[in-house]
Amino acid sequence: MYLIVLKICHTLFAAPALRRMLTTVLGAVLLLAAVFPASVSAQSRIKDIVNIEGVRDNLLVGYGLVVGLNGTGDTLQNAPFTQQSLVGMLERLGVNTRDDIANLRTANVAAVMVTATLPSFTRQGTRLDITVSALGDANSLRGGTLLVTPMLGADGEVYSVAQGPLVVEGFAIQGNAQTIIKGVPTTARIPSGAIVEREIGFALAELSQVHLNLRNPDFTTSQRIAQSINANLGSNLASVLDPATIRLDVPPEFAGNTIALLTRIEQLQVTPDQVARVVIAEHSGVIVMGQDVRISTVAIAQGNLTIRITETQQVSQPNAFAQQGQTQVVDRTNIDVDEDSDKRLAVLSPGITLQEMVNGLNALGIGPRDMISILQTIKAAGALQAEIEVI
């Protein structure tokens, strides 16, 4: 097409300057048409749909004591771990209370679990936010201070140390006849409450291979990512190992500088694909359906047998001039049976879209709870071309 138009224009415009200008304009138009096609699907950056192997957070956990509570701490008789921890801490500070442990009655101490997330490539001295949660029967952590608490990783090594005053959003007020609780007073946070003491070694810049892990594994998406990377680098360096993993060989020009390679490819645009899926939250009645959900020809009728029984008590009294008789309470029962006779049978055509299916089910006056049962029944009949996931 480009050559035909150019040939015609060469015939019409013999001047060399006009030919050069026309060639430039046509080239720009065709380039824009290739870059911006008429129909473009929703695209995402590679950095938004993959994780880089080794670049990950690490979970930390620790056990400690919170002191300074205003009588809202653990009951030592009900929480022996708090009592033992308190005695052990005091012994490390040179105070011996083990001989008189039975007389410990303080209610200003609480045993807590401390959790935090250690981001990747965090260096020594960096501060982390931590969450503190009561472990015993403490009523509130408001006003407390966390004592020095080592934070352990999955390998049992200490990676940070936490300490500081607690920030509690909730509160609990209790009286003789009423109790008011707002939020969760037994959970608190300490912004920048932990200091990193050990780094996790990972030499990303020296890797010769990088593995990209898809957050939503899919054969088509992984293949598209590999093709996009290879087209950008001009070489077959990316290969698909499985639906969730793409291996990328670091080219020689990026040796020792893997960061620059990842920075280059993570901005590439890819159209993710996904399996047609219907997600149902049974406890809340929420239904989420993907755009690729399709239904074969199926007829649907929905109805429930509803029986309503109403009891009404009426007073029966004797006539005004009756010589005998007494006042009695007489029960009156009204039974109403609703067979949903106004419901109709609906036929859903094959290959209908998600919007058409929703409109058809709404036309039957079906609520979310009944729609869940209908979708599961359609799936059992083999007419729903999608996966159903109940959470």
TIZAVO-800784 format. One record per residue (C-alpha): residue number from 1; x, y, z. Coordinates in pm, whole numbers, padded with zeros to 5 digits. Layout:
# residues N
- NUM,X,Y,Z
...
# end
This chain:
# residues 391
- 1,00000,00000,00000
- 2,00278,00238,00092
- 3,00469,00167,-00232
- 4,00157,00207,-00449
- 5,00066,00543,-00297
- 6,00426,00660,-00320
- 7,00447,00560,-00686
- 8,00129,00748,-00771
- 9,00253,01056,-00590
- 10,00588,01037,-00773
- 11,00397,01045,-01099
- 12,00184,01343,-00994
- 13,00463,01545,-00836
- 14,00782,01535,-01029
- 15,00960,01792,-00812
- 16,01224,01621,-00588
- 17,01145,01846,-00292
- 18,00777,01753,-00305
- 19,00863,01385,-00333
- 20,01088,01398,-00027
- 21,00824,01583,00177
- 22,00552,01340,00072
- 23,00769,01043,00158
- 24,00835,01182,00505
- 25,00465,01250,00571
- 26,00352,00907,00455
- 27,00620,00738,00663
- 28,00507,00926,00974
- 29,00142,00836,00911
- 30,00217,00466,00870
- 31,00437,00471,01181
- 32,00155,00624,01388
- 33,-00089,00368,01251
- 34,00142,00086,01359
- 35,00207,00230,01704
- 36,-00155,00332,01775
- 37,-00387,00073,01615
- 38,-00757,00142,01590
- 39,-00850,-00113,01852
- 40,-00621,-00140,02152
- 41,-00696,-00372,02442
- 42,-00629,-00272,02799
- 43,-00255,-00300,02857
- 44,-00044,-00309,03172
- 45,00321,-00251,03241
- 46,00531,-00559,03303
- 47,00626,-00423,03647
- 48,00258,-00426,03747
- 49,00195,-00792,03665
- 50,00519,-00967,03764
- 51,00746,-01005,04065
- 52,01122,-01031,04032
- 53,01256,-01341,04200
- 54,01459,-01245,04507
- 55,01306,-00898,04535
- 56,01061,-00968,04816
- 57,00959,-00870,05167
- 58,01047,-01076,05473
- 59,00823,-01123,05776
- 60,00957,-01063,06126
- 61,00804,-01161,06458
- 62,00901,-01112,06821
- 63,00772,-01163,07174
- 64,00798,-00883,07427
- 65,00653,-00701,07724
- 66,00457,-00378,07739
- 67,00482,-00182,08064
- 68,00322,00135,08196
- 69,-00040,00027,08155
- 70,-00293,00185,08389
- 71,-00420,-00137,08545
- 72,-00533,-00276,08208
- 73,-00255,-00533,08168
- 74,-00252,-00910,08203
- 75,-00367,-01088,08515
- 76,-00052,-01272,08618
- 77,-00244,-01565,08762
- 78,-00427,-01612,08429
- 79,-00122,-01550,08209
- 80,00173,-01753,08338
- 81,00385,-01659,08034
- 82,00357,-01293,08134
- 83,00465,-01374,08487
- 84,00762,-01580,08372
- 85,00871,-01314,08124
- 86,00845,-01044,08389
- 87,01056,-01245,08636
- 88,01315,-01322,08369
- 89,01342,-00959,08260
- 90,01387,-00838,08617
- 91,01659,-01099,08680
- 92,01852,-00977,08373
- 93,01837,-00629,08527
- 94,01967,-00756,08862
- 95,01634,-00776,09049
- 96,01553,-01113,09205
- 97,01181,-01178,09238
- 98,01179,-01553,09187
- 99,01175,-01623,09563
- 100,00861,-01412,09605
- 101,00692,-01483,09273
- 102,00359,-01572,09436
- 103,00318,-01215,09559
- 104,00347,-01050,09218
- 105,00016,-00871,09164
- 106,00094,-00601,08909
- 107,-00164,-00532,08639
- 108,00049,-00283,08447
- 109,00235,-00538,08232
- 110,00114,-00724,07923
- 111,00276,-00989,07705
- 112,00257,-00901,07336
- 113,00348,-01033,06995
- 114,00535,-00787,06774
- 115,00522,-00816,06394
- 116,00688,-00622,06114
- 117,00776,-00649,05746
- 118,01138,-00618,05635
- 119,01145,-00483,05277
- 120,01403,-00606,05030
- 121,01744,-00435,05022
- 122,01687,-00268,05361
- 123,02017,-00155,05513
- 124,02136,-00151,05872
- 125,02002,00138,06074
- 126,01680,00167,05875
- 127,01368,00204,06087
- 128,01055,-00006,06040
- 129,00693,00034,06149
- 130,00577,-00243,06383
- 131,00244,-00377,06507
- 132,00193,-00484,06869
- 133,-00087,-00725,06968
- 134,-00183,-00838,07318
- 135,-00124,-01205,07393
- 136,-00292,-01240,07733
- 137,-00611,-01102,07888
- 138,-00509,-00736,07886
- 139,-00801,-00497,07837
- 140,-00608,-00216,07669
- 141,-00254,-00126,07563
- 142,-00316,00248,07576
- 143,-00034,00436,07747
- 144,00207,00141,07734
- 145,00570,00125,07627
- 146,00724,-00174,07453
- 147,01054,-00290,07601
- 148,01347,-00404,07387
- 149,01217,-00690,07170
- 150,01432,-00887,06922
- 151,01257,-00947,06588
- 152,01325,-01285,06430
- 153,01303,-01400,06070
- 154,01197,-01739,05936
- 155,01554,-01867,05983
- 156,01554,-01781,06354
- 157,01807,-01498,06317
- 158,01754,-01153,06471
- 159,01708,-00892,06198
- 160,01580,-00596,06397
- 161,01515,-00474,06752
- 162,01192,-00297,06852
- 163,01113,-00059,07137
- 164,00905,00251,07199
- 165,00574,00401,07315
- 166,00258,00251,07169
- 167,00003,00435,06955
- 168,-00344,00290,07020
- 169,-00639,00402,06809
- 170,-00914,00230,07008
- 171,-01021,00267,07370
- 172,-01228,00083,07629
- 173,-01425,00249,07909
- 174,-01599,00029,08161
- 175,-01842,00119,08437
- 176,-02068,-00070,08672
- 177,-02358,-00084,08428
- 178,-02211,-00009,08086
- 179,-01898,-00070,07878
- 180,-01795,00133,07574
- 181,-01532,-00005,07336
- 182,-01415,00171,07022
- 183,-01185,-00003,06779
- 184,-00944,-00265,06911
- 185,-00760,-00130,07217
- 186,-00549,-00446,07245
- 187,-00368,-00374,06917
- 188,-00123,-00087,06868
- 189,00142,00042,06632
- 190,00481,00203,06678
- 191,00583,00413,06377
- 192,00955,00365,06312
- 193,00963,00148,06623
- 194,01224,-00105,06505
- 195,01583,-00065,06390
- 196,01730,-00305,06132
- 197,02037,-00480,06274
- 198,02103,-00739,06002
- 199,02080,-00711,05623
- 200,01960,-00982,05388
- 201,02231,-01037,05132
- 202,02115,-01048,04769
- 203,02342,-00933,04485
- 204,02082,-00845,04223
- 205,02323,-00647,04006
- 206,02551,-00950,03961
- 207,02288,-01200,03845
- 208,02338,-01366,03507
- 209,01974,-01476,03494
- 210,01659,-01311,03624
- 211,01331,-01492,03684
- 212,01006,-01299,03646
- 213,00712,-01448,03838
- 214,00360,-01366,03723
- 215,00123,-01260,03998
- 216,-00162,-01426,03806
- 217,-00009,-01723,03623
- 218,-00131,-01765,03266
- 219,00017,-01931,02956
- 220,-00085,-01654,02716
- 221,00029,-01369,02940
- 222,00370,-01524,03005
- 223,00423,-01582,02633
- 224,00328,-01223,02553
- 225,00572,-01092,02813
- 226,00856,-01300,02669
- 227,00777,-01185,02315
- 228,00763,-00821,02422
- 229,01101,-00843,02600
- 230,01267,-01021,02307
- 231,01130,-00765,02061
- 232,01263,-00479,02275
- 233,01609,-00631,02327
- 234,01636,-00764,01973
- 235,01734,-01113,02087
- 236,01570,-01428,02224
- 237,01686,-01375,02581
- 238,01347,-01433,02749
- 239,01192,-01778,02758
- 240,00880,-01916,02926
- 241,00949,-02191,03178
- 242,00591,-02234,03296
- 243,00273,-02023,03320
- 244,00413,-01840,03622
- 245,00785,-01805,03540
- 246,00983,-01630,03268
- 247,01360,-01668,03255
- 248,01557,-01370,03130
- 249,01925,-01410,03043
- 250,02122,-01094,03109
- 251,02289,-00982,02782
- 252,02662,-00899,02781
- 253,02602,-00525,02754
- 254,02412,-00535,03088
- 255,02661,-00759,03272
- 256,02700,-00626,03625
- 257,02419,-00378,03565
- 258,02101,-00587,03593
- 259,01919,-00288,03741
- 260,01940,-00102,03411
- 261,01804,-00407,03226
- 262,01506,-00439,03461
- 263,01440,-00066,03440
- 264,01424,-00096,03064
- 265,01188,-00392,03040
- 266,00953,-00317,03331
- 267,00798,-00026,03139
- 268,00698,-00243,02841
- 269,00324,-00269,02779
- 270,00158,-00613,02769
- 271,-00207,-00714,02742
- 272,-00272,-00966,03022
- 273,-00499,-01261,02957
- 274,-00699,-01450,03216
- 275,-00922,-01750,03257
- 276,-01295,-01685,03256
- 277,-01385,-01701,03624
- 278,-01679,-01630,03853
- 279,-01575,-01548,04210
- 280,-01840,-01588,04480
- 281,-01808,-01466,04837
- 282,-02061,-01693,05004
- 283,-02060,-01518,05342
- 284,-02136,-01173,05201
- 285,-02327,-01259,04884
- 286,-02082,-01076,04655
- 287,-02045,-01203,04297
- 288,-01765,-01091,04063
- 289,-01763,-01215,03701
- 290,-01491,-01160,03443
- 291,-01564,-01018,03099
- 292,-01489,-01350,02923
- 293,-01762,-01544,03102
- 294,-01996,-01707,02849
- 295,-02309,-01919,02882
- 296,-02448,-02181,02646
- 297,-02819,-02207,02570
- 298,-02999,-02271,02896
- 299,-03346,-02212,03042
- 300,-03374,-02076,03395
- 301,-03669,-02065,03632
- 302,-03631,-01945,03987
- 303,-03884,-01967,04264
- 304,-03920,-02062,04627
- 305,-04211,-02197,04826
- 306,-04277,-01948,05105
- 307,-04517,-02023,05390
- 308,-04614,-01741,05627
- 309,-04794,-01824,05950
- 310,-04943,-01532,06141
- 311,-05076,-01579,06493
- 312,-05329,-01322,06621
- 313,-05484,-01340,06967
- 314,-05838,-01215,07016
- 315,-06038,-01166,07334
- 316,-06376,-01346,07359
- 317,-06621,-01213,07618
- 318,-06974,-01331,07720
- 319,-07278,-01119,07636
- 320,-07359,-00829,07861
- 321,-07662,-00998,08028
- 322,-07537,-01358,08022
- 323,-07571,-01535,08357
- 324,-07270,-01758,08296
- 325,-06951,-01726,08098
- 326,-06596,-01600,08127
- 327,-06353,-01399,07927
- 328,-06102,-01605,07723
- 329,-05818,-01541,07481
- 330,-05875,-01716,07147
- 331,-05594,-01776,06896
- 332,-05654,-01693,06531
- 333,-05410,-01846,06279
- 334,-05363,-01719,05923
- 335,-05156,-01932,05681
- 336,-05040,-01778,05352
- 337,-04863,-01991,05090
- 338,-04663,-01814,04819
- 339,-04550,-02044,04537
- 340,-04395,-01764,04332
- 341,-04645,-01824,04055
- 342,-04556,-01491,03897
- 343,-04205,-01611,03812
- 344,-04134,-01702,03452
- 345,-03898,-01931,03269
- 346,-03613,-01738,03104
- 347,-03399,-01862,02816
- 348,-03042,-01740,02784
- 349,-02905,-01756,02429
- 350,-02569,-01921,02356
- 351,-02255,-01712,02389
- 352,-02423,-01416,02553
- 353,-02205,-01150,02708
- 354,-02167,-01077,03077
- 355,-02393,-00771,03053
- 356,-02666,-00968,02877
- 357,-02652,-01243,03136
- 358,-02677,-00996,03425
- 359,-02967,-00816,03258
- 360,-03149,-01145,03203
- 361,-03109,-01257,03563
- 362,-03210,-00915,03696
- 363,-03524,-00932,03482
- 364,-03631,-01233,03687
- 365,-03606,-01029,04006
- 366,-03324,-01244,04139
- 367,-03115,-01125,04433
- 368,-02747,-01202,04495
- 369,-02816,-01506,04713
- 370,-03041,-01671,04455
- 371,-02802,-01572,04177
- 372,-02524,-01766,04350
- 373,-02736,-02080,04346
- 374,-02832,-02022,03982
- 375,-02471,-01980,03871
- 376,-02367,-02296,04053
- 377,-02657,-02485,03896
- 378,-02571,-02357,03548
- 379,-02213,-02472,03603
- 380,-02335,-02816,03713
- 381,-02542,-02837,03394
- 382,-02228,-02768,03187
- 383,-02367,-02446,03039
- 384,-02136,-02199,03219
- 385,-01807,-02167,03030
- 386,-01606,-02039,03325
- 387,-01456,-02144,03654
- 388,-01643,-02085,03978
- 389,-01432,-01997,04279
- 390,-01601,-01973,04619
- 391,-01413,-01776,04884
# end
